[in-house]
Amino acid sequence: MTHDAAGTSGDRRGPLTPELIAQYHRDGFLLLPPGSLAEDLLDVATAALPEVLTEDGPARVLERDGRTVRSVYGLHRSHPGIAGLTRRAALLGAVRQLLDGSDVYVHQSKVNVKAPFAGDQWEWHQDYVYWLTGDGLPRPDLLNVAVFLDEVTEFNGPLTFVPGTHTAGLLASVDAQGMPLGYEDAPAWVATLTADEKFRVRHSVIEELARAHGMVSPKGPAGSVLLFHPNILHSSAANISPFGRAMLMFVYNSVTNRPEVTGRRPDFLADPEAVALQPIGTPAGR
Amino acid sequence: MTHDAAGTSGDRRGPLTPELIAQYHRDGFLLLPPGSLAEDLLDVATAALPEVLTEDGPARVLERDGRTVRSVYGLHRSHPGIAGLTRRAALLGAVRQLLDGSDVYVHQSKVNVKAPFAGDQWEWHQDYVYWLTGDGLPRPDLLNVAVFLDEVTEFNGPLTFVPGTHTAGLLASVDAQGMPLGYEDAPAWVATLTADEKFRVRHSVIEELARAHGMVSPKGPAGSVLLFHPNILHSSAANISPFGRAMLMFVYNSVTNRPEVTGRRPDFLADPEAVALQPIGTPAGR
């Protein structure tokens, strides 16, 4: 069914079929094959990557090893080419379909590098708690869009979801105090970006949900697009394989859900402008 | 084919069919379903596990977190029930088939716990280099037998092989100096048992081999038995899932390949007796 995702549904509001929309609302995530939303997502992102990774500064976060790039934030603000990607009509159309037709902007963007042999884990967590507590976003009316910049396999630390948990609300967690090991001298907001999650969902809760719903690691070739809900419980293992697992991530937020807290976190973690994006190109994305 | 592994081949020397033997020699590993070699492997091992895990002492190695049990060594010496398992006729028969009919003994045994949420990685390595440098075993005439004590899935840190690399000889590695982080006060031999491998195969070598041969993570229900060569390149990711991944491991060695170095490592890492095992039960294992 996902092969029909781009522009063939006859739905004027966007490229996703009603079946795909229902699947997203049931599972909390949706994997689309390369080219479904915007043909040039992979090429533009891949072309920008070398420059993105070499720019030193606070928006670039290193792994615990202090050498390997873990993530670079704020790409939609610092790289015009990537800003353009966030406005591709088919991509925006799909996002709006999953956010009840609302106008949207990008609250946060980043690349997660997951370098070969060195890319560290992301512990089990939900995303929304960070945007709630950090930026005061009133509701979980956001959508994560992850573009695979490498093939994702069982070996290179795929994102792992507990399907259906996006409807469970805020899960019981433990708020880790202090700075994680290896980041003792970093600013406080860095504590939300490392392999040690600040808000750790209780192990008993994770086990119970995984027993009830199972786990799924969506896999696919470079260029695949993974859409997922800000409240779905997810994690990803370290990448011990010799192959990279870079992902470009856009976090779209409804313009009716703007931050109530501003200035607490850097602009590259919480976009201060929050202006509705205008589409570029055709809704079919081709 | 593996369903026919136990006692149906008509081969008087052991339970493995010629096809399975050929598969082992081609790939460097062989996965057999539960019950193929000895019906009670899982039950006996599972019954012994609670006692094994609570015995404090140098044969028990903790994870870097200093709390979680990583491995317990020397079980064939400390637990009569497990010693009995190592002598099950069908298991011994299969081992002898893969070691050219040689009499064998258990050079090392252990349980790797891979605890839920906490079981750490094993970096890419070959096993034989440790037995060569640590104990002076002249040749790689050994066989690893791993009994799954839990279901092994893509989520709980399965062993991952680069098939066919068992014929590549000793791969270029870097000998890590000093003690790994978290084990600074431990005896020197502990450096060979932690998440940071002492002999690290060069990343360029791993990448080249994985590109040429691919990677495989054998998965299966509890009770499955995984046989693998001491020179196959392998690793396993940390277990971030809520489900355990304990494995019981027997390392069989040919009696013609006895250690030339004795007394350097504790008895629970290198069996000093090296006496040919006599089989218990029927070769069909039922």
Chai-1 contact restraints between the chains, C-beta under 6 A:
chainA,res_idxA,chainB,res_idxB,connection_type,confidence,min_distance_angstrom,max_distance_angstrom,comment,restraint_id
A,F117,B,H203,contact,1.0,0.0,6.0,A-B,restraint_1
A,Q121,B,I240,contact,1.0,0.0,6.0,A-B,restraint_2
A,E154,B,E154,contact,1.0,0.0,6.0,A-B,restraint_3
A,F155,B,M215,contact,1.0,0.0,6.0,A-B,restraint_4
A,H203,B,F117,contact,1.0,0.0,6.0,A-B,restraint_5
A,I206,B,P242,contact,1.0,0.0,6.0,A-B,restraint_6
A,E207,B,P242,contact,1.0,0.0,6.0,A-B,restraint_7
A,A210,B,P242,contact,1.0,0.0,6.0,A-B,restraint_8
A,M215,B,F155,contact,1.0,0.0,6.0,A-B,restraint_9
A,S235,B,I240,contact,1.0,0.0,6.0,A-B,restraint_10
A,A237,B,A237,contact,1.0,0.0,6.0,A-B,restraint_11
A,A237,B,I240,contact,1.0,0.0,6.0,A-B,restraint_12
A,I240,B,Q121,contact,1.0,0.0,6.0,A-B,restraint_13
A,I240,B,S235,contact,1.0,0.0,6.0,A-B,restraint_14
A,I240,B,A237,contact,1.0,0.0,6.0,A-B,restraint_15
A,P242,B,I206,contact,1.0,0.0,6.0,A-B,restraint_16
A,P242,B,E207,contact,1.0,0.0,6.0,A-B,restraint_17
A,P242,B,A210,contact,1.0,0.0,6.0,A-B,restraint_18
